[in-house]
Amino acid sequence: MKEKSNIRLREVIVLAGAYIAYGVGASFGTGIALLQYHGALGTMGILSQLISCVLTISLIYVVTKDCGKFDMHDMDSMFTHYCGPYLGKVFRWFTVLMLFLFTGTMFSGAAATMNESFGIPISAGTAIMLAAVVITVILGAKRLIDIIGNIAPIIMVVMLIICIYSLIFHSDSLGGGSEILRESAASIRITGNPFMAGFMEFGLVIVMTTGYLATVASRKGTSKQEAVAGNVTGEGFLFIVKIMLIFAFILNASRIAGSSVPVVTLGASLGSWFRKLYAIILELAVYTTAAGMAWQVIVNVCPETSKWYKPLCVLITIGAYGFTYLGPFAILMKFVNLASSYAGVLLIVCLLYTKIVREPKMLAAQKESGTASK
């Protein structure tokens, strides 16, 4: 007899919010990643973003269901399932390394924003963000999801205000803005091919979010249906905002030309007070992403039940900040994005091979084992 479906709207909203919050850190909140992958392509960036979204929602649906079906409760078991015991270990630790580096870039973006918007010294801004992330991560996975899930609506409302204002009071035409953007953002563009751009961003997503999906699937008190609905809803809403932002970039290309923080630049058009408000919102976005990524890094080194968990929360987050000394924020983001994208392409191949070839054999073996034990 099948288990009765029980989907609670509040749980779906919290999970969708947590997914959104996990993905709107310094790269998305500033608009730099969106500009690198899609905005720099001009109007063709709409196509590349659509490709990425369709692939990502398919991935979320498949991975979230598989996590419940095959009892994949963490990053290690998930990568082992899709890539085998040996390559799975390689992917696990590569992903941990990338999350560690991403956490560092979050601190860099947060400190720079505090300094630019409020005159807070870089060292003080870093200390504030480090303390917030450490305290949140120490609280554990359940509290982490609850906290970042409830912050997400605030972030998205302010971003929508910027989008709508920029679309109404724009400075350029669609065709003219597209040409300006292709030329001004050529140096930071990931690729000039929209199909490759969509596929490569999907590669980045698969590396950065699969471990998070496994964590959500193991959340106590959450059904499989709620996990799927929450994650898919979160990605769907992000897609709508991303499409609006790409159009806003194109229609205001002359304003954001040369900017490494295009969303912040657009926000400044609403006035200095709004710029400061958005700076606070951006700090929340960075905080939610940094906390989520730092937690994944730490629990892959030791479980929450370990006596070393809390000390490692401090050591690992401080260590991640050390990465920020290797270069400017935009350059660090491009390096980590590219490395993750290429690794994600290989992971996609492994996932497809498992779904088509390995999984049917695994299910057949389980069926035979169950029949033999009766």
Secondary structure by P-SEA (a helix, b strand, c coil): ccccbbbbaaaaaaaaaaaaaaccccccccaaaaaacccccccaaaaaaaaaaaaaaaaaaaaaaaaaaaccccaaaaaaacccaaaaaaaaaaaaaaaaaaaaaaaaaaaaaaaacccccaaaaaaaaaaaaaaaaaacaaaaaaaaaaaaaaaaaaaaaaaaaaaaaccccaaaaaaaaaaaaccccccccaaaaaaaaaaaaaaccaaaaaaaaacccccaaaaaaaaaaaaaaaaaaaaaaaaaaaaacccccccccaaaaaaacccaaaaaaaaaaaaaaaaaaaaaaaaaaaaaaccccccaaaaaaaaaaaaaaaacccccaaaaaaaaaaaaaaaaaaaaaaaaaaacccaaaaaaaaaaaaaaac
